[in-house]
Amino acid sequence: MLRSKTLFAWIALSLVGCAESTPVQDGGSLHAFGSDLPRFAVLSTDDTYTSTSVGFLDAEASPMVESWIHSGTVAPKLVETLGGDVVFVTEERGDGTFTLVDRFGTDVITRFDLATGEVIGQVRVRESFAVNPYDVAYTDDGRAFLVRFGKNPDPAASDLEAGNDIVELDPDTVSLVGLDPETGTIAGRIDLSPIDALVGDTMTYASPASALDVSGYLVVGLGRFALDYSAAAEGGFAIVEPASGNVELVTIPGLKSCEQVHRVPGHPARFAVHCGGMYGSEEPDAGLVVFELDADGQATEVASYLAEEGGSPLDSVVVLDGDRFFGIRFGTWDSSADPDVGYVVRFDDGEAEEVLRASAGGATLGTAAFDPETGILLVPDKNDGVIQLRAQGASFEEVRRFAFGRSGMRVRAFVRL
Amino acid sequence: MVRRKEILICIVVAIVSIAGHSRADDDEPAFRARAERERGLASLNGEDPTASGTVVRLDDRLPTGEELRDVLPEIPSVRVMSTGADGQYTALGLRGTEFNHTVVLLDDIPLSGPETGGFDLSQLPVAAFERVEVYRGGAPTFFGVTPVGGVLRLMPRIGGPDAVRATLGTESFGGYRAGLDSRATVGKVSVGGNVGLVGARNDYLYLDDGGTPFDTRDDVERRRRNADFQRGHAMLTSRVDLGRTVIDATALYVGMNRGEPGVASRRTERSSTDLSHLFVMLGVDHRGTLRGAREYRVRAALATGTERRRVSDVFGELGYGQVDADDRTRVVHARLAGSVDATRFLELVATASARLDRFLPDDVFASYEQVKSTRDTLGAGVEARLHGTLGRVPVELRPSVRYEWTRGSATGQDIHFDEPRRIDSASPSYRVGFGAGLAEGVSLVASAYSGTRLPTLLELFGNRARFRPNPDLEPEHAKGGDVGFVVARPFEHVSLDLEVRAFAVRIDDVIDVFVIANHGQVKAINRDVARIFGAELGGSLTVWRHLRAIVSAHGLHTEHDADLELPNRPRFVALARLEGMSGPLGRRVYDLAGFVQVSHLGRAFYDAANLVPFEPRTTFDVGVRAALLVPGLSVFCTVRDLFDVRGMDFTRSPLPGRRFSAAIQYRKEL
């Protein structure tokens, strides 16, 4: 790059306030935590979802590093270090590694070793078409499976470009298992097209959005959307047997957009399926349903909480135990008079206890995280930063709120490491 | 592929214009009433000496293979955004404002409308125009627009000596360029025609990092795919000079087809845009005197435009879902402007305009009923032009106000808004310009203004899919001002044009588009305040008709949220070009000319959070032009980005790097 200051000094002198010298990058290295590993990761984005920053908290939710990696950590080329649509995985591996899913348009998975601060690996999971990776599920036998939400409408697309599927990811090399780079064929790819469905005359696709390993099966949350989101099929999830690639669709009548699956703490064979409902729908088609999976891969419903007309705390949820969940009801956009509210809700009688109010409404609160070991519940507030609550008997009480991260960034999500 | 019909139109226009040639009785410049008279203040534009307006003439350029994106940076405070090479989407921002804050005029009539967003300049051929004018900040009242950022005005070639000019060129990456221009006058009627065809494969090399900045092992150089384009245009102008009354007409047709390469990290193969644009304008100028003493001038214009835009992305390669659209926009615009010398020191100027916009969407893949959107706008403005001298200092004060009423409707653009919705808006605005002649050819100028941008129908009502509605959106409002000096002074062998200004802009209720949920759904929301401060410098110096230096530069300080800078605003932008012309050197060498140009884009941030830097970039262009062998014959050669810096545009689109253009041109006076 040619230097500019000498060439243009004479012009610059004639102008007011045009000096350019402020460094903006934080350097290209990542902090190594050694044995003092963080317990929570914190994801922040700017208002326009253009850039992302990730920081860490310790087991007591005290800040360790406020911006460990961000969109400008290394000099950008075609893409920046992190895009603006970055998410955590539903459940981390728990071995000191850390995963970031850079979704729509970037389509990149990156894994880090927090102890050494090293990048284990990074892979783009398509060639051209935005397959939109949503989640990585780690299994007890050391494997990892990636769900790709996007559906390529081109029927001639190769496996690599197809989407609407589950593909295996090698967690150590961070590469797609079975990929032939010459042809784009992926051996072992689990195509979810067989569970696509027609709604009227509109085709809806499986749209896998999250996954968990439950008793050796992959439980996969499904959006079941049309390509333009104008329609959604009956809500449901898939039970996938990784060894055989066998896929079973389980529908949840009356609910829609069952994209998120959650572990139920204290119940290894249980999982919860969160159905957010069709965006903009006035029907009570949202709900949270808990299932138990038997050894044969059969799911049995054990508890549920269904939306009521007028709004329910189901816009974002985290399961606390087999009896309760923490749920958020979004208020009016940017309104302090009708803010987002957080509740602890009991499955058995549907009783909802308010435990926090956000600074404003309209998705001011984001994706919470709960640590059953300490009873700490962390809820992101895009204006206030981190809201920390702690279990007090059957309820929760707010401990503190504190700003976190870089100027201009909004805290959106937590994940327990 | 440009269709046969479009090529046929080009040929017909060329034949008509050539057939009309005959020697003009005289070469008197055309009268173009502008409600404006010389008052002794130095100015670099012909409309309003108190306005920050700059003119670039396009008739006698040394570089070849130029698009508007190449010409406009010669003007201070210009920011051109494009998504790659020639033929790709290109938009203009002024003084650090957004691209949709610039109004684009063809002569007096807006080409951009409330639904166009940032007007795509790539569809406009430089060869069709005689000059471009850029007004930063508030625009002269006569234009009848109240922009937030400013005005780009494109002036068609009308009048001038009878001549025919043909150009044929070739460029890197499969580029070609052909054009024919002719003008003739028969009695009181002048006719001009201009046709052109431009295209390129644009398959230049760029570095693909594989989307993995932490892993350089997969970095590879690729050729840009699906970035080819073809564009054909035809412009026909005519003028009838009846003495006190002049009638002029302009018709412009542009047909363009281009691949849509998408962002470089997500390559496409089949998406494309095919557009055609027809614009016809009829204007009448009349001037006279009232009671034998008070001069008055009137200009009436009627214009209609239609645009057909076909966007094909049936496999969703661009990432916005499947699209197979055939959208049409129709516009009718009428305006009336006049001025009268009320007293010896007061001239009154009044404008009135009416505009009808109709947008007819048609997308095969749309899952909702597509209904016509309408927007009707009435505007009226008055300006009192006070002029005279204070002592021996000529001064001018131009206060003006304008009021604009907009009414529109849209139906069924979202499941929540399937009942007809109305848009009603009233937007008052003002401008005050001041100028004082400090010395011969030197003026102090200042202005303060307000401007408004109405939300688009898309921003208001969404599209039932990704774009969510927000019918409560308020218009953006801007207030700004500038102060500076203008020098326009010819000496015996030296000519100097110079403008230096400081400016400030505040935009309230900025409309930003937010992602509000998963799956990329977005919503436009009125937010906070944006503040922009800056200084600009522009000028040219001509010495002995053999040397010319052109300079433009601006510096910006912007503020947004929490003292962060606005994204994509380079803090410092500069261009300098040195041109040398030999004049006749022998019997067969009529002129040898060359230029060296250096352009600099300073540091900016890609994102609103100011995390991702846009690295500064400096490029050099060089070129020669030789007029030799026979009178009127010239050959051109231009090398852009001589040191192959390449880099990225603000949209993360790779730029083509070093490239060559060569052309041969023949011009004959008739």
Interface residues (C-beta under 8 A of the other chain):
Chain A: M1 L2 R3 S4 L7 F8 I11 A12 S14 L15 V16 G17 C18 A19 E20 T22 V24 Q25 D46 D47 T48 Y49 T50 S51 S53 H70 S71 G72 V74 A75 P76 K77 L78 V79 E80 T81 G84 D85 F104 G105 T106 D107 V108 T110 V119 G121 Q122 V123 R124 E127 S128 F129 A130 N152 P153 D154 T202 F225 A226 L227 D228 Y229 S230 A231 E259 Y279 G280 W333 D334 G362 A363 R406 S407 G408 M409
Chain B: Y206 L207 D208 D209 G210 G211 T212 P213 F214 D215 D218 D219 V263 A264 S265 R266 R267 T268 E269 V314 F315 G316 E317 G319 G321 Q322 F365 A366 S367 Y368 I415 H416 R464 A465 R466 R468 V500 A502 D512 V513 F514 V515 I516 A517 N518 H519 G520 Q521 I525 R527 F533 G534 A535 E536 L537 V551 A553 H554 G555 L556 H557 D561 A562 D563 L564 P567 R571 F572 A574 A576 V598 H600 G602 R603 F605 Y606 D607 A608 A609 N610 L611 V612 P613 E615 P616 R617 T618 F643 V645 M648 R652 P654
